[in-house]
Each structure stands twice: as C-alpha cells, then as structure tokens.
Amino acid sequence: MKKYQWMKTDTAAIMFAALHTKTKSRVVRLAVVLKDEEVDVAVLRRAVKDVLPAFPGFAYRVKQGFFWSYLEHTDVPPAVCEEEQCPAVSQWIGRDGGPDYRVLYYKRRISLEASHVLGDGTGLLAFLKAIVARYLVLRGTDILSCDEIIQPEDVPSAALFENAYTRHYTNEKLKSVEREKAYQLEKQFEKDYLNVVFGLIPVQELKQQAKPRNLTITEYLAAAMILAIIRSTKQPIGGVISIAIPINMRKYFPSDTLRNFSTHVPVEFSPQGRTDWTFSELCEVVNGQLQQKITHANIQAFINSTYSLAVNPLIRIIPGFIKKPGLTLIQKKAHQSTVTVTISNLGNISLPAPMLEQIERIDLVGGDPRPYGLTTFCGVIGVNDYLNFCFSITNRDTSLCRAFFGVLAEEGIPVRVESTSSDSPGESCCCGEGGDVSGKYCEACRVELGEDYAICPLCGQAVKECEPAITVFKTAEYPKHYRAVEQAVKKLPCGPLSFEKLKAYFSL
C-alpha cells in the first residue's frame, strides 16, 4: 500500500475523531489471559507480524484535515511492548508514527489497545482473536481453520472495512428513541489515573437467577447496576437513572465490517427519591425495555440521523478547527444528559476448543470515560463459562463496585474480584507471586479474592482465608507501579507533498 494512501473515517468514528488530540484519544482495551505460561515476547511479535496482512484496515492513524479528520496509512509496524502504564491510556497515540493501536504483554496477559476511531468492540475482538490464535499456533497448539478466526493467509475483503452506515442509509425521516435527562454520578476525576476492577462471575449462576424473571443477562446486570447506584449515592435520586447498553447493529443490518457499527439503547428508571427499592421490583421495571427499544425501525432511525448529519452540506464545509471543538462539546453534553453509566456487553466469546483450553479469561476495558464527562464505564465479556465484569473508574472511589457486587451476593451469585490498583490504604493489595488457586474472602464486600490479596481492593480491609466457590483462576497480575506517561510528542517528517495527501487533507 502507498505510504500516503488514506481512508475516510466511518460515520461513527467522526465523533471519536473529534476527541482525538496529540496526547489523547478514545482507547479501548481487549485482553486475553493465558492459563499456564507467561507470554513469549519473540513469538508474540512474530504472531502480530504474521496476521497484519489480513487486517490492512488497522494500519492507519488519525490525521486532522482542513474539513474532517481522516485515516492515513502508515508503514510503521505497531508497537509490541511490555505493559508499563495504566490500562487504556491514550498518550502513546501517534508518538512513533505507527498505527493507532498497540499490543502489550505482562506475565500471562496479551492486550490489544486501540483508538475507537479504528473500530468497535466487535472489530477489535476479531483482531485480537487472530493474534492470539496465531501466537498459540506458533507455540505448538493445533488450531484448525474455523469461521471464528480470521487466518493470516486469508485475503482481506473490502467488506471488512466498509462504512456500513453508507450501505444501510435510507433517506427516510424516522423517529428515534426518546431519552430523558439522566442522573449523573458525582464527578471525581484524578489526573492520569484509571483503576480497573474485575468481577469474575459464573454464567450459569447468572442464568439461573435471570431466567425465572424472564430477563436476559444484560437486563439482569442493568437492574443490579440501577440498584447499586441507588445504594451507593449519598442523596436520594429524583431524576432518571439511565444505563446505556451498546448494541451491535450487525445483528439487524448485515455487515462484515470491522469498523464502528453500533449504537446505544437506554435502560431507564426513576427512583423518585426512594432508597428502599428491592431488586425484584427493579427487575420488573427493566423487563422488556430492551426488547421494546431494539427494533429494526429504531436502529434504522439512528443510522439515518447519524449519517445525514455527517453528510449535511452545511456541516461539511465548516473548517475542522471550528467543527472539531463543537463536535467534542456536543458529544460530551449528549452523554452527560442521557447516560449515567454504560454497560457494554460483548457476551460469551466463541473460540475453537484448542484455544479455550489455553485461555483463562478475557478482559474488556472500555477506557477512560472522562472525555464524555462521565466517571465510570463497564465492560462485560465472557469465555469458558465465566463473565468478566470490568469497571473502569477515574478515581479511587469503589463504592459503586462494592454496591454492585453486593447486589449479586444477595442473589447468591459468587464473584471473584481483582483490581489493577495496588495502592489501597496502608499496604499493597497484592502480596504474592500468583499461582495458587485457593483464595481469600472480604466479609465487608462479600466477594472472593485471589490468594495473593492481603487486603480487599474495594474497601481496604483485611481479608480472611476461605474455601472459594470460584477456583478456576490464578491472580492475573498487573505491574505494581505504573510508569509515568511522557508528555513529549515525537515530531515526524511529513514527507513530500502529493496529490493523494492533499486530497485527504481537503476531503469533503
């Protein structure tokens, strides 16, 4: 591919690109934790190199044009390096001239961190699965070709990188789902800090509790989150709690694209100032909301309104230096007015049996929510009969996590908690080297922890020995101390001027 070959951002990525600067971007992390062995970095680098030809649409970085941001192709290979910074930080974006993603490793974990401009969770997951599959093959695992994994030798199809909004847009004016003004959690932001709390939950236990109430797992988790917000908030809530649920539109409008093609649907509830709501009452309120709102007509309305805004001739001719801050402000205000917390559920991941035997868990870290004016983002993903519920928190307040896992505990669902934070009051959370599947228990939070934990990362209290209900995991360690983010941005030569580059820069 030519050095300055470029590609338009997809319709949804226009808004993500508005948040993109020299030091910040909307970053998503997907990670796989292996069961038994630490990552061999040489093999990982070979695996990444092998799969790149099958994913040419990711070899891009965001550039700001005169009218719109666009994606510029780069021949610089992606970074493959040891994890040293907080999860899903964005300050590495654009520093070495490489694409807007990188692959990290630490102990048993392989992570893919990427700008949301390149793709959504579905697309990034397909990329990570291909990398991990190739890594395992190079390590001697026999993985037969299957539909779930894009193979290195596969010829990339243009359909994998289409803008699906363009194909499914119709010139109909349809009414979108109305959203009420949402209650906002208390704004507490800590600079250059993101704590991720993981809750590993048995899928069968969730199904056994959700099915009698005629709820999906996503609805059940949304009801638990609403109750957790009510319980963890200092003052009674009079407004509407809105849980934003991202929906994969590929299920309703066929597309193989790995780029962005999803929307949000709200699950809403107004506590009306009451603090004594029961979980059963909230389950009744939540029941059927998603089914009612996730319709072909509502999703078509979203596609039409989003695409028509992007191609509006009056908006298109506004210079980017005016349009970009405006789009950023609009996006922030929209989230602050319609979202309390986001729960993004990628569901149970399909993988070939030989891969499942090698993989312990999968993480979905939604990244830093503060560009949207929010404090918390929740990612949910499952493999091997366990869901991993991942809180991304911009401060050290874990009261919402405690309340959420407390609701599940009341329902008889065991939860095993881990955290990236190692700075709980008085001592380090993690005191061992991993490897023991026995555990600890925090009576205050009613959660299990790995054997390595001396104190609970949620409440900071000492934990006791226990016979855990969840015994299939070893502690997946993170660096004990994160390296400070360098602020200097490397300046790269822009290269010779070309028609291709001018066309991208002034693209309408």
C-alpha positions in Angstrom: 0.0 0.0 0.0 1.2 3.5 -0.8 2.7 5.4 2.1 0.1 8.2 1.9 -2.9 6.1 1.0 -5.8 7.3 3.1 -9.3 6.3 4.2 -12.3 8.2 5.3 -13.3 7.6 8.9 -16.5 5.7 9.2 -19.6 7.7 10.2 -19.5 6.9 13.9 -15.7 7.4 14.1 -16.3 11.1 13.1 -17.4 11.7 16.7 -14.5 9.6 18.2 -12.0 11.5 16.0 -13.3 14.8 17.5 -11.9 13.6 20.8 -8.6 12.8 19.2 -5.6 15.1 20.0 -1.8 14.7 20.0 -1.9 13.2 23.5 -5.5 11.8 23.9 -7.9 9.5 22.1 -10.8 7.3 22.9 -9.0 4.0 23.6 -10.5 0.5 24.1 -8.6 -2.5 25.5 -9.3 -6.1 24.9 -7.0 -8.7 26.7 -6.6 -12.4 26.9 -5.1 -14.1 30.0 -3.4 -17.4 29.3 -3.8 -20.3 31.7 -0.4 -21.6 32.4 2.6 -19.8 30.9 4.0 -16.3 30.6 4.0 -14.6 27.2 6.9 -15.3 25.0 7.5 -11.8 23.5 9.5 -13.0 20.5 6.7 -15.3 19.5 4.1 -12.6 20.1 5.9 -10.2 17.8 6.1 -12.9 15.1 2.3 -13.5 15.6 1.4 -9.9 15.2 3.6 -9.6 12.1 2.0 -12.7 10.6 -1.6 -11.5 10.9 -1.1 -7.9 9.8 -1.7 -8.6 6.0 -5.2 -9.9 6.9 -6.1 -6.7 8.7 -4.9 -3.8 6.4 -7.7 -1.6 7.6 -6.0 -1.2 11.0 -2.7 0.1 9.6 -3.9 3.7 9.9 -3.6 6.6 12.2 -5.9 9.6 12.7 -4.9 12.9 11.0 -6.7 16.2 11.1 -7.7 17.6 7.7 -9.0 21.0 6.9 -12.6 19.9 6.9 -12.7 16.4 8.5 -10.3 14.1 10.3 -9.2 11.2 8.1 -7.1 8.0 8.4 -3.7 8.0 7.0 -1.9 4.7 6.1 1.4 4.0 7.9 4.1 1.5 7.1 5.5 1.8 10.6 4.8 -1.5 12.4 2.6 -1.5 15.6 4.3 -1.3 19.0 4.6 -4.7 20.8 5.9 -3.9 24.2 5.7 -4.8 27.9 2.9 -3.1 29.8 4.1 -0.2 32.0 1.2 2.3 32.1 -2.4 2.4 33.4 -4.8 0.3 31.2 -6.2 2.1 28.1 -4.2 5.3 28.5 -4.1 7.2 25.2 -0.9 9.3 25.4 1.0 6.8 23.3 -1.2 7.6 20.3 0.8 8.9 17.4 4.1 9.1 19.2 6.1 6.8 16.9 4.3 7.3 13.6 2.8 3.8 13.9 -0.9 2.9 13.7 -3.3 3.9 16.4 -3.2 0.6 18.2 -0.5 -1.4 20.1 -0.1 -4.8 21.6 1.0 -5.2 25.2 2.1 -8.1 27.3 2.6 -8.7 31.0 3.1 -12.1 32.6 0.2 -14.2 31.2 -1.7 -11.4 29.6 -1.8 -10.3 25.9 -3.6 -6.9 25.4 -4.7 -5.0 22.4 -5.2 -1.3 22.9 -6.7 0.7 20.0 -8.3 4.0 19.3 -12.0 3.7 18.9 -11.7 5.5 15.6 -10.3 2.3 14.1 -13.2 0.0 15.1 -15.7 -1.0 17.8 -15.5 -3.9 20.2 -16.6 -6.5 17.5 -13.9 -5.4 15.1 -11.1 -5.2 17.7 -12.0 -8.5 19.2 -11.7 -10.2 15.7 -8.2 -8.7 15.5 -7.2 -9.9 19.0 -8.5 -13.4 18.4 -6.4 -13.6 15.2 -3.3 -12.5 17.1 -3.8 -14.9 20.0 -4.7 -17.8 17.7 -1.5 -17.3 15.7 0.5 -17.0 18.9 -0.8 -20.3 20.1 -0.1 -22.0 16.7 3.5 -20.8 16.8 3.7 -22.2 20.4 2.6 -25.6 19.1 -1.2 -25.6 19.6 -3.1 -27.3 16.8 -5.9 -24.9 15.8 -7.8 -25.9 12.7 -9.2 -23.2 10.4 -12.6 -22.0 11.6 -15.1 -19.3 10.9 -14.5 -17.6 14.2 -10.9 -16.7 13.4 -9.5 -14.7 10.5 -6.4 -16.5 9.3 -3.1 -14.9 8.3 -3.4 -16.4 4.8 -6.9 -15.0 4.3 -7.2 -12.4 1.5 -8.8 -9.3 3.1 -12.1 -8.4 1.7 -13.2 -4.8 1.2 -16.4 -5.7 3.1 -14.3 -6.0 6.3 -13.6 -2.3 6.2 -16.7 -0.8 4.7 -18.6 2.1 6.2 -21.7 0.1 6.9 -23.7 3.3 7.6 -23.3 4.2 3.9 -24.8 0.9 2.7 -27.7 0.8 5.1 -28.7 4.5 5.0 -32.1 5.3 3.7 -33.5 8.8 3.1 -36.4 8.3 5.5 -37.1 10.6 8.4 -37.8 8.2 11.3 -38.4 9.0 14.9 -35.6 8.0 17.2 -35.8 6.6 20.7 -36.6 9.4 23.1 -34.2 9.7 26.0 -34.8 11.5 29.3 -32.3 13.6 31.1 -30.1 11.2 33.1 -28.9 11.4 36.7 -25.1 11.9 36.9 -22.8 10.3 39.3 -20.6 12.7 41.4 -17.8 14.0 39.2 -14.5 12.9 40.7 -11.6 12.8 38.3 -7.9 12.0 39.1 -5.3 13.1 36.5 -3.6 10.2 34.6 -5.3 7.6 36.8 -7.7 4.8 35.8 -8.5 2.0 38.1 -10.0 -1.2 36.6 -11.9 -3.6 38.9 -12.7 -7.0 37.5 -15.5 -9.2 38.7 -15.4 -12.8 37.5 -18.9 -14.3 37.6 -20.2 -17.8 36.7 -22.5 -17.6 33.7 -24.7 -20.5 34.9 -25.4 -18.7 38.2 -26.5 -15.6 36.4 -28.7 -17.6 34.0 -30.3 -19.4 36.9 -31.2 -16.1 38.6 -32.2 -14.2 35.4 -34.3 -16.9 33.6 -37.2 -17.1 36.3 -37.6 -13.4 36.0 -37.7 -13.6 32.2 -34.6 -11.4 31.9 -31.6 -11.5 29.6 -28.2 -11.4 31.4 -27.7 -7.9 30.1 -31.1 -6.8 31.6 -30.3 -8.6 34.9 -26.9 -6.8 35.1 -28.6 -3.4 34.3 -31.1 -3.9 37.1 -28.3 -4.7 39.5 -26.5 -1.6 38.4 -29.5 0.6 39.0 -29.9 -0.7 42.5 -26.2 -0.3 43.1 -26.4 3.4 42.0 -29.3 4.0 44.4 -27.5 2.3 47.3 -24.1 4.0 46.7 -25.4 7.5 46.2 -25.3 9.8 49.2 -28.5 11.6 48.5 -31.9 10.2 47.3 -32.2 10.3 43.5 -35.1 12.2 42.0 -34.0 12.0 38.4 -33.8 9.2 35.9 -31.0 6.6 36.1 -30.1 5.7 32.5 -27.9 2.6 31.8 -26.6 2.9 28.2 -26.4 -0.5 26.5 -24.3 -0.6 23.3 -26.0 -2.7 20.6 -24.2 -4.4 17.7 -26.1 -3.3 14.7 -24.6 -6.1 12.5 -27.3 -8.4 14.1 -30.1 -6.3 12.5 -28.3 -4.8 9.4 -26.0 -7.4 7.9 -22.4 -6.4 7.6 -19.0 -8.0 8.0 -17.3 -4.7 8.8 -14.7 -4.5 11.5 -15.1 -0.8 11.8 -17.7 1.0 14.0 -21.2 -0.1 13.6 -23.0 0.0 17.0 -25.5 2.2 18.8 -26.6 2.7 22.4 -30.0 1.8 23.9 -31.0 3.1 27.3 -32.4 1.1 30.2 -34.1 3.7 32.4 -35.6 4.0 35.8 -36.6 6.9 38.1 -36.2 6.1 41.9 -38.5 9.1 42.7 -36.4 9.8 45.8 -37.0 6.4 47.3 -34.0 4.4 48.6 -35.8 1.2 49.6 -36.3 -0.3 46.2 -35.9 -4.1 46.1 -34.1 -5.9 43.4 -37.3 -7.8 42.4 -39.1 -4.5 41.8 -36.3 -3.2 39.6 -36.2 -6.4 37.6 -39.9 -5.9 36.8 -39.3 -2.4 35.7 -36.3 -3.4 33.5 -38.1 -6.4 32.0 -38.8 -5.9 28.3 -37.2 -2.4 27.9 -34.5 -3.6 25.6 -36.9 -5.7 23.5 -39.2 -2.7 23.2 -36.4 -0.3 22.1 -34.2 -2.6 20.0 -36.3 -2.7 16.8 -35.4 -2.5 13.1 -37.2 0.8 12.9 -35.4 2.4 15.8 -31.9 1.3 14.6 -32.7 2.5 11.1 -33.7 5.9 12.6 -30.3 6.0 14.3 -28.4 5.1 11.1 -30.3 7.7 9.1 -29.9 10.5 11.6 -26.2 9.8 12.2 -25.3 9.5 8.5 -27.4 12.5 7.4 -25.6 14.7 10.0 -22.2 13.6 8.7 -23.1 14.4 5.0 -25.0 17.6 5.7 -23.5 20.1 3.2 -23.6 23.0 5.7 -21.7 21.0 8.3 -19.2 19.6 5.8 -18.0 23.0 4.6 -17.3 24.2 8.2 -13.5 24.1 8.8 -12.2 21.4 11.1 -10.7 23.8 13.6 -14.2 25.1 14.2 -16.1 21.9 13.8 -13.9 19.7 16.0 -14.4 21.5 19.3 -18.1 21.8 18.5 -18.4 18.1 18.0 -16.5 17.4 21.1 -18.8 19.7 23.2 -21.9 18.1 21.6 -20.7 14.6 22.3 -19.8 15.4 26.0 -23.1 17.2 26.6 -25.1 14.4 24.9 -23.5 11.8 27.2 -23.9 13.9 30.3 -27.6 14.5 29.6 -28.6 10.9 28.6 -26.1 8.5 30.3 -25.5 7.6 33.9 -23.3 4.5 33.3 -22.5 2.5 30.2 -22.6 -1.3 30.3 -21.0 -2.7 27.1 -21.7 -6.5 26.9 -19.8 -8.4 24.1 -21.3 -11.6 25.5 -19.8 -15.1 25.6 -16.9 -15.3 23.0 -16.9 -18.2 20.5 -13.4 -19.8 20.2 -12.1 -23.1 18.9 -11.7 -25.8 21.6 -7.9 -25.8 21.5 -7.9 -22.1 22.2 -10.3 -22.4 25.1 -8.0 -24.9 26.7 -5.2 -22.3 26.7 -7.2 -19.2 27.7 -8.3 -18.5 31.3 -10.2 -15.2 30.8 -10.9 -12.2 28.6 -11.0 -8.6 29.6 -12.9 -5.7 28.1 -11.7 -2.4 29.4 -13.8 0.4 27.9 -11.1 3.0 28.6 -11.3 6.5 30.1 -14.9 7.8 30.2 -13.9 11.4 31.3 -13.8 12.8 27.7 -17.6 12.3 27.9 -17.9 13.9 31.3 -18.5 10.5 32.9 -16.7 8.8 35.8 -17.4 5.1 35.2 -17.6 2.7 32.2 -18.4 -1.0 32.5 -17.3 -3.7 30.0 -18.6 -7.3 30.0 -17.2 -10.2 28.2 -17.2 -13.9 28.7 -15.3 -17.1 28.0 -15.2 -20.6 29.5 -18.5 -20.2 31.3 -17.4 -17.0 33.2 -18.3 -13.4 32.6 -15.8 -10.8 33.4 -17.4 -7.5 34.6 -14.8 -4.7 34.2 -15.3 -1.4 35.9 -13.2 1.5 34.5 -13.1 4.2 37.2 -11.5 7.6 37.0 -10.9 7.9 40.8 -10.3 5.8 43.9 -14.0 5.6 44.9 -15.0 2.0 44.6 -18.4 2.4 46.4 -20.4 1.6 43.2 -18.4 -1.6 42.6 -19.0 -2.7 46.2 -22.7 -2.0 45.9 -23.0 -3.8 42.5 -21.2 -6.9 43.6 -23.1 -6.7 46.9 -26.4 -7.0 44.9 -25.2 -10.1 43.2 -24.0 -11.6 46.5 -27.5 -11.1 47.9 -28.8 -13.1 45.0 -26.4 -15.9 45.8 -24.1 -15.3 42.9 -20.4 -15.6 43.8 -18.0 -13.0 42.5 -14.2 -13.1 42.4 -12.7 -9.6 42.4 -9.3 -8.4 41.1 -8.0 -4.9 40.5 -5.3 -3.0 38.7 -4.9 -0.8 41.7 -2.1 -1.6 44.2 -2.4 1.5 46.4 -5.1 0.6 48.9 -4.7 2.4 52.3 -1.7 1.2 54.3 -0.3 -1.6 52.2 -0.2 -3.2 48.8 -3.3 -5.2 47.7 -1.2 -7.9 46.1 1.4 -9.6 48.2 2.3 -12.8 46.4 3.6 -14.0 43.1 0.4 -15.8 41.9 -0.1 -19.4 41.0 -2.3 -20.6 43.9 -6.0 -21.3 43.2 -7.0 -21.2 46.9 -8.5 -17.8 47.9 -9.4 -15.1 50.3 -12.7 -13.5 51.2 -13.8 -10.0 52.2 -16.7 -10.1 54.6 -17.4 -6.4 54.2 -17.8 -6.6 50.4 -18.9 -10.2 50.2 -16.5 -11.0 47.4 -13.8 -13.6 46.9 -10.2 -12.6 46.0 -7.1 -14.5 45.0 -4.7 -16.0 47.4 -2.3 -13.1 46.7 -4.5 -10.5 48.2 -3.8 -9.3 51.8 -6.4 -6.6 51.8 -9.5 -6.0 49.7 -9.0 -3.6 46.8 -12.6 -2.4 47.2 -12.7 -1.4 50.8 -9.1 -1.6 52.0 -9.9 -4.0 54.9 -8.0 -7.2 55.8 -9.3 -10.4 54.2 -9.6 -13.9 55.6 -8.8 -17.3 54.2 -11.7 -19.1 52.6 -12.6 -22.2 50.6 -13.6 -20.3 47.4 -16.6 -21.1 45.3 -14.6 -20.0 42.2 -11.4 -22.0 42.0 -10.5 -21.9 38.3 -8.4 -18.7 38.3 -5.0 -17.6 39.4 -4.4 -13.9 40.1 -3.7 -12.1 36.8 -1.1 -9.7 37.9 -0.6 -6.1 36.8 2.6 -4.0 37.3 2.9 -3.0 40.9 3.8 0.6 39.9 2.9 2.2 36.6 5.4 4.3 34.8 4.5 8.0 34.4 3.3 9.0 31.0 5.8 11.0 29.0 4.3 14.2 27.7 6.7 14.9 24.8 5.2 14.1 21.4 7.7 12.9 18.8 7.6 15.1 15.7 7.9 13.1 12.4 8.8 14.3 9.0 5.7 14.9 6.9 7.3 13.6 3.7 6.8 15.0 0.2 3.6 16.7 -0.8 1.4 14.6 -3.0 -2.0 14.8 -4.7 -3.1 11.8 -2.5 -2.2 13.7 0.7 -3.9 16.9 -0.5 -7.0 15.0 -1.4 -7.2 13.5 2.1 -6.5 16.8 3.8 -9.3 18.7 2.0 -11.6 15.7 1.7 -15.3 16.6 2.0 
